[in-house]
């Protein structure tokens, strides 16, 4: 149940755009019209915002134009994954 709660929160946060990154967060509906280029993961964040920032940075480093967060979990530190799109 806790994982679902964090996943829903992560998806909601992934629809926000942060100007610090060249990549754009997209919703699952927007992602349906894009070409999947891979998956990135991040570990060790202390907040959902921190996790999203790590995933956005990894997506940018991979040359992606957009990403959609697909999972987020927390035990003491947060970890998550995102699909990247080019």
PyMOL commands that set and color helices and strands:
alter all, ss='L'
color gray80, all
select helices_A, chain A and resi 2-14+28-31+48-61
alter helices_A, ss='H'
color red, helices_A
select strands_A, chain A and resi 24-25+36-45+66-74+78-85
alter strands_A, ss='S'
color yellow, strands_A
deselect
rebuild
show_as cartoon
